[in-house]
Amino acid sequence: MLSSVATSGECWPAHAFLSAGLLHLRVMTTVAEQTTRASGSLKSGGRVLCAMSGGVDSSVSAALLKEQGFSVIGAMMRFWPDDKRRDTFDTCCSPDAAYEARRVAEQVGVPFYLLDYREQFQRHIVGPFLEEYAAGRTPNPCVNCNTKVKFDELVKKAKLLGCDYVATGHYVKRVVEDGGEVAFHRGDDPRKDQTYFLWGTPRDALPYILFPVGELEKPQVRELAEERGLLTAKKPESQNICFVPGTVKEFVAEYVPQKPGQMRDIRTGEVVGEHLGTQFYTLGQKKGLGLFQSHLVRHVVHLDVASNTVWVGEYEDCLWRTLQAQRPNYLIDLADLPTELDVQVRYRSTPVRARVLRADEHGFELEFAEPQFAVAPGQSAVLYAGPKLLGGGLIADHERSLPA
């Protein structure tokens, strides 16, 4: 059993203490029953690497796993650089959050390790984030973080540590289907469902991932944390991108040079304004355009990085009838992909029906049942059959004819 917290040049003791009064579970349906129902036959007494972010969801996940008889190792991935600004320390995965995660691990009685993932985070998350904005697209860094770090790098680390599973505090259901295949389903709390971020999870990693709070709602999770006296019980949720101090616009401006250009009307070609760089805009945006004729209501319709032009138009000009996605990941056999399914094109948006026009290892093309507004290249198109996550891909640039 690991017994200390390894960091760069230091060790934190991981003394275990639990108040006897905090050992009683009280949930409408016990989490043990939910785990049995949702997860099939897990390895009894298996070893679990529980990713802890310093938030209430991962804290409760670690506690529930410990109470169910798993051998739990708490771990947090260090993403922040040594010069991380003080005003970002309230985000998840910050130095302050690491301290709180360590304290919770002590409360639960499990060892805790701080894992250095700074290089991987810069390579897989921050670098591509800036590159996508520079290319006129709107990235979602949380997708890359889950796909390339948490459920790729961390699963590999877990295997090196002799762990059977990786667990996180995501609101996602782990379901074992009749044939023994593991699938991810939407969590029971529709306001917190996080399957949208997990479409890129390597398919072969699915059997090794657990979601202890996936069948709970947020108030239940906080109640469980309070019963156990966990110090994160009332901690507010972080709403910011963890590596962005301030606004996204300010962060991008710090790294991507400004390049002034023209705003033009998509229908007439008329110059209607000026901009400081295509990286500061996203499809559908109508605020902060600074048009010459300010009474006009216009939306960003297209970002042409090659000509350094921001094209604007009316609401109808932002409607997409089809979608093309690239760099796909399928969580089922491609032959089993239904011809009609649900697709979600941004986090917290309502899934819509779509017909599959093409799907292969290079990408897929969909036709919406109803036109969709401002489908932004760089965001994720995530595929579902009811609550079941089927996979997804990155929304590709939309080809359109432009005025001369």
N, C-alpha and C positions, 0 to 999 in steps of 0.2 A: 504494500500500500504506500502510495506517495504521501509524504507527510510535511512538505514545505512548499512555499511559493517561490518558484524560480523566476528571477528577473535579471536584467542586465546588471551584474555585479552586486546583487543583494538577494537575501532570502527573507521571506516573511514567514513567521511561525503560523501554523494552521491549527491552533488548539481547538478542540471541539467542546462545546458546551451546549446543552439543551435543557431547558426548563421542563420538568416532568409535566407541568400543566399545559404544555404546548404540543403534546404528542397525540392529541385526539383529533381524528378527522371528522369533519361535519360538512358534508355537501349533500345536495338533494339526492344525487346518485353518487355513490363513492367513486373516486377517481380510479381505484383499483378495478372496479367493475367496468368502468368506461374503457380502461386500457385493455382489459381482456376482450371486450366486445370489439374494439376498434383495431387492435393490433395482433389478434391471433395469438399463437403460442410464442411469446418472447422467451429468450433464454433465461431460465429461472436464476435469480441472483446475479445476472449479467453485470458487466462493468460498463458504466456509461460516462462519457465525457460530456458534461453539461455546459454549454456555452452560456456564460453569465455576463450581462451587459451593465449590471448595476441598477436594473429596473425591476419592477414588481413581478412581471411575467416570468422572467428567467429565475428570479428568486424563488417563486412558488414552484416552478418546475423542478428545481433542485431539491426542495423540501419534499415534494410528493414522491419523487423517485426514491429518495432515501427511505421514506416511510413504507414504500412498497417492497423494500428488500433489495434494491439495486445497490451495487457498490459504485458510488458516485464520486467523480473527480470534477470539481469546478474549474473552469478555465475562461479566461478573457483574452481576446486578441488585442494586442497593443497596436493601434493604428497611428496614434498621434506622434508627430515629430517632437524633438526636444525643444524646439522653439515655438510650439503650439501657443497661440495667443490666449491670454487669460479669459477673454470674453467668449471662448468656445467651451469652457470647462463645464458648462451646464448641459452639454449634449451627451448622448449615449456614447459609451466607449471612451470617455475622457478620463484623465487622471483621477478626478474626483469620483467618477463612476467606478473606476477600478478599486478605489478605497472602499466604497460601499459594497461592491461585489465581494471583496475579501471579508468584510465584516459579516455579511450574510452567510458566506461559506462557514465562518466560525460559528455562527448561530445554529446553522443546520448540522454542523459536525462533519464537514467534508473537507478534504484538502483542496487548495486553490492554487492555480498556476497562472501567471501572466505570460502569454506567448507573444513573441516579437514577430509581428506581421507587417512591419512598417514598409519594407521593400515591396512585398506583394501588394499592399494597399495602394502604394504610389503607382505601381505598374498596371494593376488591373482596374483600379477605381478612379483615382484622381487624374492620371494622365489621359485616359480615354474620355473622361468627363469634359475636360478642356478641349480635347481634339474634336469632340462631337459638336460643341458649341461653335468652334472655329469653322467647322464644315457646314454650318447652317442647320444643324439638327438639335433636337431637344432630348438629351439623355435622361435616363433614370438610373442613378448610381446604385440604388438599393438592389436592383436586379443583378447587376454585376457583382455586388458584394456577396449576395446570397449564392449566386451561381459559381463564381470563381474563387471565393475565399471560404465562406462558411461551409458550403456543402461540397467542396472539392478539397481545398487545402486542409480544412479542419477534420474532414473524414479520414484523410490520409494520416494526419497527426494522431487521431484516435487509434487507428490500427497499429501505429508504431508504439503506442502506450499500452497495447494489449486490451483495448476497449472493444466491446461488442457493438456499442451503439454511440451515436451522437444525439444529444437532445437540445432543443432550443425552446424559447418561450413564444414561438409563433402561434397565432390562432389559425391552425390548420389541423384537419383530421387525417390521421394515418389509418387507412382501411386495408385489410387483407381480403382480397376477393376470393371467390369460390375456387379458382384455379391456383391460389396461393400467391398470386401477384400482389405486390403492395402498391396502393394508389394513394394520391393526395386528394382530399376533398375539402371543400370550403368549410371553414370553422362555423360553429353554431351561432356565434355572435356576428351578424352581417355587417355591423359597423366596424368590426375589428379584423375581418377576414383578410389574411395575408397571402393567399395562394397566388395572387397576381405576381408577387415577387419571386416565386419559386419555379416558374416554368422552365428555367434553364438548368435545374438540378440534374446532374448526371443520372440517367435511368438506373444504372447499376448501384447507385448509392441509396435509392429509396428504402430498401429493406433495413438499412442501418440507421435510420433517422426516426426519432421519437418526438412527439409534441404533447407533453403532459397536460397543457392547459387548452388543447385544441377543441375540447368539447365543453368548455366552460365559457361563461360570459364575464366581461371585465369586472362587474360588481362582485361576482363570486370569487374571482381571483383575489381581489382586494380583501374580501372577507377572510379568505384562507390565510392571507398574509398577516392580517391583524390577529387572528386566533393564535398564530405561531409567534407573534411578537416580532416579526421581521421588520427591520428598520426601513425597508423600502415600501411598506404597506401603503403609505399615503403620498409617495413620491409622484409628482406630476409627470406626465408623459413628455418626452422630447419631441418637438414638432419640426426641428431643423435638420438639415443635412449635416451629418456629424462633423464633416471636415470643412464646412463653410462658415467662417465668422461673418456675421452680418447677412447681407443679401447675396443672392446668387449673382446678380448684376455686378455688385462691387467685387466679388471674388473673381469672376471672369475677367473684369476690366484690369485686374492686377496682373494677369498672366497672358491675356490675348490682346495684342495691340489694337488700338482703335483705328478704324479706317473709314473716314466719312464717305458717304455716297448719296445716291438719290433714292427717294421714294417715288414710285410710279404707279399710276392706276392700271389695273390689270386689263381693263376693257378698252381704254383709250390710249394708253401709253403715255399720257400726260404726266409731267413731273409735278407732284403734289406736296412734296416735302423733302427733307434731308434727314440723314441718320448718321450716327457715329460708328456704326459697325453692325453687320448682320448678326453677330453673336449676341446682341442684346435683345433680340426679338424671337417670338415663337408664333407658330400658326394660330390664328384665331384672335390674337391680341388686338385690342382696340384702344386701350388706355396708354397714354404716354407717347403717342405717335408724333405729336407736334406738327400736324399738317398745316400747310399754308392757309387753307380755308378750314378753320377750326370747327365750323358748324357741321361739316360732313362727318357722317358716321362711317368709319372704314375699319376693316379688320386686316391683319396681315394674312395674305393669301399664299405667298410663295417667297422663299429666300433664295436668291440667285447669288451664290458666293463668287462664281466666276466673273460676273459683271459687277459685283458689289452693289446689287440692287435689291431693295425691299419692295416687293409688289403688294399693293393693297387693293381691296375691293369691298363689295357689299357682302352681307351675310351669305347670300346664295352662292357667292363665288368660293366660299370655304367648305361647301358640301362635297363630300366624297361618296361615290357610289361603289367604288371598288377599293381594295387594299392589296398591296404587295408587301410581303415580309421576307426578310433574308436571315441568314444564320439561324435556322430553326433548331429546335430541340423537341423531340417527340417523346412522350412518356408512355406511349402505347405503340404497338406495331403500326407502321404506316398504312398497311393494308386494312387495318381496323378503323382508320379515321373516318368518321361519318361524313356523308356528303353535305349534311346540314348540321350546324352546331351553333353554339353561342360564342361570341368573341367580345373581349373587353379591351378597349384601346387606351385606357388610362386608369390609374388607381382611383378608386371610389366612384368611377363611372358605372352606369348600369350596363350589364352585358346585353348585346343585341344579337338577333338571329342573322346568320350569314350562310351563304352557299359556297362550298369549296369548288373553285374553278380549276385549281392545280395545287398539288402538294407533292414535294419530293425532298431529297436530301439538301437541295439548294435553297428551298424556301417554299412559300405557298402564296396563292392568290385567292382572295375572297370577294364575293359580291354581297353587299349589305341588303337586307330585306327593306330597309329604309335608309336614305342618305344620311351620312354622319358628318357632324360639324368638326372641322379643324382636326383632322387625324394627323398628328404631328410625327414626321420622320424622326427616328431615334428613340421614340417611345416603344413600348411593347404591345404587340397584339397577342393576347393570351386566349387560348382555346379551351372550351369547356363542353362537356356533355352533362347537362344538369349541374350537380355540385362537383363532378369529377374533373380534375385538372388533366387536360390532354397534352399540353405543351404550349409552344408559342414561338414567336420570332420577333425580330426588330423591324419596325415599320420602315419601309424603304422610301426614298424620294419619289414623289408623285410627278410623273411626266405630264406636262401641260404646254399648250401653245401660248406663246407670249407675243404681245405687240412688238413691232419692229422699233 
